[in-house]
Amino acid sequence: MQRYILSRLVQSAGILIGVLLIVFFMLQMTGDPVSLMVSRNASPEQVEALREELGYNRPVMVQFFDFFTDALTGDFGMSLRHRQPSLKLILDRLPATVELAATALMFALVIGVPLGLLGGSNPNSFWDIMARGAGLIGQTIPNFWLALILIVILSVHLGWFPTFGRNTWSLFGLTLPTRSVVLPAFALGLFTTGQIVRFVRSAVLEIKNEDYVRTAYSKGLSDRNIYMRHILRNASIPLISIIGVQFGYLMSGSIYIETIFSWPGLGNLLAEAIGNRDFALVQAIAFFTSLVVVALNLLTDVAYGLADPRIRYGD
């Protein structure tokens, strides 16, 4: 187990370095950010002076080496647009993205796990049809299209939810979400809901045919005990990996949903930074989200091994 964790740490470090390389050189190919920062009437001398001030007149490899060494210390430079440290902007927007991703994952689990369990327990029944339909719909409907439909129906026509923005309220010093998170979280979590429904249904159908389940039935155990102690418990072990991967996806893949709902999170910030060619901010967000995804995958693998004692990594 220790050897596996060490190897995964080394792999994670290599992935993060690769992300820095890809993001840096892809941004270099998008154009000169200085052209967006000066007026059209600026002279070539003024443009060159600003480029020299920002360091964009240096060789590309020199810029990357400086960026890489600074990133190791947590310094991602100043945002060209906001004139603030990039890391500070990320940390300011992070709570909103975590709230949205956590709520979306909660929706997916509350809907997906019971529906998948009912569908797998009763093949070809009404609940099974519902489970298969939910899995198909969840993985085929684009979330940005669903977001627009939800806004038109539930916000504009019915007025049940706000159309944009993030509102919170405090309780005993804790910041809690309000109705404003419901629509973006549901739209964001629909794909994850479909995956969980299909996975739980397939796992239940497979586990039902295992020898230890038939033995439990032969002992006269009730259906409730069998499903809770044997079927659902064993299905939850691989479900851990699905939850970890999907939470990372929800954290890093919310750019469209946050833009549609004007949600003040990392996705919205990234869209603004890309539009403004804010190199420092885009690089910082890409690295930070990659770090979160890699860390979640590592924690998921460790939790998977702890949940199932039969697993021995690296042996």
C-alpha positions in Angstrom: 0.0 0.0 0.0 2.8 2.4 0.9 4.7 1.6 -2.3 1.5 2.2 -4.3 0.8 5.6 -2.7 4.4 6.6 -3.3 4.2 5.7 -7.0 0.9 7.5 -7.3 2.5 10.6 -5.8 5.3 10.5 -8.4 2.8 10.0 -11.2 0.7 12.9 -9.9 3.7 15.2 -9.8 4.4 14.2 -13.5 0.8 15.0 -14.4 0.9 18.4 -12.8 4.2 19.3 -14.6 2.6 18.1 -17.9 -0.4 20.4 -17.2 1.9 23.3 -16.7 3.7 22.7 -20.0 0.5 22.2 -22.0 -1.4 25.2 -20.6 1.6 27.5 -20.9 2.4 26.8 -24.5 -1.2 26.6 -25.6 -1.8 30.1 -24.2 1.4 31.3 -26.0 -0.2 30.3 -29.3 -3.5 32.3 -28.6 -1.9 35.6 -29.3 -0.4 38.6 -27.5 -2.3 39.7 -24.4 -0.7 43.2 -24.6 -2.8 43.9 -27.7 -5.9 43.7 -25.5 -4.5 46.0 -22.8 -3.6 49.0 -24.9 -5.8 51.4 -26.8 -6.0 51.2 -30.6 -4.2 54.6 -30.8 -1.2 53.4 -28.8 2.1 53.8 -30.6 4.4 50.8 -31.3 6.8 52.2 -28.7 4.1 52.2 -26.0 3.1 48.7 -26.9 6.7 47.5 -26.7 7.2 49.3 -23.4 4.2 47.5 -21.8 5.4 44.2 -23.2 8.8 44.7 -21.7 7.2 45.8 -18.4 5.2 42.6 -18.2 8.1 40.4 -19.4 6.4 39.1 -22.6 9.4 40.2 -24.7 11.6 37.6 -23.2 12.3 34.2 -24.9 9.4 31.7 -24.3 11.6 29.2 -22.5 12.8 31.8 -20.1 9.2 32.8 -19.4 8.2 29.2 -18.8 11.2 28.6 -16.4 10.2 31.7 -14.4 6.6 30.6 -14.3 7.5 27.1 -13.3 9.8 28.1 -10.5 7.3 30.6 -9.2 4.5 28.1 -9.3 6.4 25.7 -7.1 6.2 28.4 -4.4 2.5 29.2 -5.0 3.2 32.4 -6.9 1.2 32.5 -10.2 1.8 36.1 -10.9 -0.6 39.0 -11.1 -3.8 38.9 -13.0 -3.5 41.2 -16.0 -7.2 42.1 -15.8 -7.9 42.4 -12.1 -4.4 43.6 -11.0 -4.5 41.2 -8.1 -2.5 38.0 -7.3 -4.0 35.1 -9.3 -4.0 32.7 -6.3 -6.0 35.2 -4.2 -8.6 35.5 -6.9 -8.9 31.7 -7.1 -9.2 31.3 -3.3 -11.9 34.0 -3.3 -14.0 32.1 -5.9 -13.3 28.6 -4.6 -16.1 28.4 -1.9 -18.8 29.1 -4.6 -17.5 26.3 -6.8 -17.2 23.9 -3.9 -20.7 24.7 -2.9 -22.0 24.1 -6.4 -20.1 20.9 -6.9 -21.0 19.5 -3.5 -24.7 20.3 -4.0 -24.7 18.7 -7.5 -23.0 15.6 -6.1 -25.6 15.4 -3.3 -28.4 15.6 -5.8 -26.8 12.8 -7.9 -26.4 10.5 -4.9 -29.9 11.2 -3.4 -31.5 10.4 -6.8 -29.1 8.0 -8.3 -28.4 5.5 -5.5 -32.0 4.7 -4.5 -33.2 4.6 -8.1 -30.4 2.3 -9.2 -31.0 0.1 -6.2 -34.7 -0.2 -6.9 -34.1 -0.8 -10.6 -31.5 -3.5 -10.0 -33.6 -5.2 -7.4 -36.7 -5.4 -9.6 -35.6 -6.1 -13.2 -38.1 -5.2 -15.9 -40.3 -3.5 -13.4 -41.6 0.1 -13.4 -38.6 1.1 -11.2 -36.2 -0.6 -13.6 -37.7 1.3 -16.5 -37.3 4.5 -14.5 -33.7 3.7 -13.7 -32.8 2.9 -17.2 -34.6 6.0 -18.5 -32.9 8.3 -15.9 -29.5 6.8 -16.8 -30.1 7.4 -20.5 -31.5 10.9 -20.1 -28.7 11.9 -17.6 -25.9 10.9 -20.0 -27.5 12.3 -23.2 -29.0 15.7 -22.4 -26.4 18.5 -22.6 -26.3 20.3 -19.2 -26.1 23.7 -20.8 -29.3 23.1 -22.7 -31.0 21.8 -19.6 -29.8 24.9 -17.7 -31.6 27.2 -20.2 -34.8 25.1 -20.1 -34.8 25.2 -16.3 -34.3 29.0 -16.3 -37.2 29.5 -18.8 -39.7 27.2 -17.0 -38.8 27.4 -13.3 -37.4 30.9 -13.1 -39.0 33.0 -15.8 -42.5 31.5 -16.0 -43.0 30.0 -12.5 -40.7 32.3 -10.5 -39.7 29.5 -8.1 -35.9 30.1 -8.3 -33.6 33.1 -9.1 -32.3 33.2 -12.7 -28.7 34.1 -11.8 -26.3 34.9 -9.1 -25.4 33.3 -5.7 -27.2 34.1 -2.5 -26.2 32.8 1.0 -27.3 33.1 4.5 -25.4 32.7 7.8 -26.2 30.4 10.7 -24.0 30.3 13.7 -21.1 31.7 11.7 -21.6 29.2 8.8 -22.4 30.3 5.3 -25.2 28.2 3.9 -26.7 28.1 0.4 -30.1 29.2 -0.6 -32.5 28.4 -3.5 -30.1 30.1 -5.9 -27.9 26.9 -6.0 -30.7 24.5 -6.9 -31.0 25.0 -10.6 -27.3 25.2 -11.4 -26.5 22.2 -9.2 -29.3 20.1 -10.7 -28.1 21.0 -14.3 -24.5 20.3 -13.4 -25.2 17.0 -11.6 -27.5 15.5 -14.2 -24.7 13.6 -16.0 -23.3 12.3 -12.7 -26.8 11.2 -11.7 -27.1 9.2 -14.9 -23.8 7.5 -14.3 -24.6 6.6 -10.7 -28.0 5.2 -11.6 -26.5 3.0 -14.3 -23.6 1.9 -12.1 -25.6 1.0 -9.1 -28.2 -0.8 -11.1 -25.5 -2.9 -12.9 -23.7 -3.6 -9.6 -26.9 -4.8 -7.9 -27.8 -7.1 -10.8 -24.3 -8.6 -10.7 -24.1 -8.9 -6.9 -27.5 -10.6 -6.6 -26.1 -13.6 -8.4 -23.1 -14.1 -6.1 -22.9 -17.2 -3.9 -22.9 -15.3 -0.6 -26.2 -13.6 -1.5 -27.8 -17.0 -2.3 -26.4 -18.3 1.0 -28.0 -15.3 2.9 -31.3 -16.1 1.3 -31.0 -19.8 2.2 -30.5 -18.7 5.9 -33.8 -17.0 5.9 -32.5 -13.4 6.2 -35.0 -10.7 5.3 -34.7 -8.8 2.0 -33.9 -5.6 3.8 -31.0 -7.2 5.7 -29.6 -8.8 2.5 -29.8 -5.6 0.5 -28.3 -3.4 3.3 -25.6 -5.7 4.6 -24.6 -7.5 1.5 -25.7 -6.0 -1.8 -25.6 -2.3 -1.1 -22.5 -2.6 1.1 -20.5 -4.4 -1.7 -21.8 -2.1 -4.4 -20.7 0.9 -2.4 -17.0 -0.1 -2.6 -16.5 0.7 -6.3 -19.0 3.5 -5.9 -16.3 5.3 -3.9 -14.2 5.7 -7.1 -17.1 7.0 -9.1 -17.8 9.6 -6.4 -14.2 10.8 -6.2 -13.8 11.1 -10.0 -17.2 12.8 -10.5 -16.5 15.3 -7.7 -13.3 16.3 -9.5 -15.3 16.6 -12.8 -17.9 18.7 -11.1 -15.3 21.0 -9.7 -13.4 21.5 -12.9 -16.2 21.2 -15.5 -18.7 23.8 -14.4 -17.6 26.6 -16.7 -20.7 26.5 -18.9 -23.1 26.2 -15.9 -21.4 29.0 -14.0 -21.4 31.2 -17.0 -25.1 30.7 -17.8 -26.2 31.3 -14.2 -23.6 34.0 -13.5 -22.3 31.9 -10.6 -19.3 33.5 -9.1 -17.0 30.5 -9.1 -13.8 29.3 -10.8 -15.6 28.3 -14.0 -17.0 31.8 -14.5 -13.6 33.3 -13.6 -11.9 31.0 -16.1 -14.3 32.1 -18.9 -13.5 35.7 -18.2 -9.8 35.1 -18.1 -9.8 33.2 -21.4 -11.7 36.0 -23.0 -9.3 38.6 -21.7 -6.2 36.5 -22.5 -5.2 36.8 -18.9 -2.3 34.4 -19.1 -1.4 34.3 -15.4 -4.9 33.7 -14.2 -5.7 31.0 -16.8 -2.5 29.2 -15.9 -3.2 29.5 -12.2 -6.8 28.1 -12.6 -5.7 25.3 -14.8 -3.0 24.2 -12.4 -5.2 24.6 -9.3 -8.1 22.5 -10.8 -5.6 19.9 -12.0 -4.2 19.7 -8.5 -7.7 19.3 -7.0 -8.5 16.5 -9.5 -5.2 14.7 -9.0 -5.6 14.9 -5.2 -9.1 13.6 -5.3 -8.1 10.7 -7.5 -5.3 9.8 -5.1 -7.6 10.0 -2.0 -10.2 7.9 -3.9 -7.6 5.2 -4.5 -6.6 5.2 -0.9 -10.2 5.1 0.3 -10.9 2.3 -2.1 -8.1 0.2 -0.6 -9.2 0.9 3.0 -12.8 0.0 2.2 -11.8 -3.3 0.7 -9.2 -5.2 2.7 -8.7 -7.6 -0.2 -7.0 -5.0 -2.3 -3.2 -4.8 -2.0 -1.7 -2.2 -4.2 1.9 -2.7 -5.4 2.2 -6.2 -4.0 
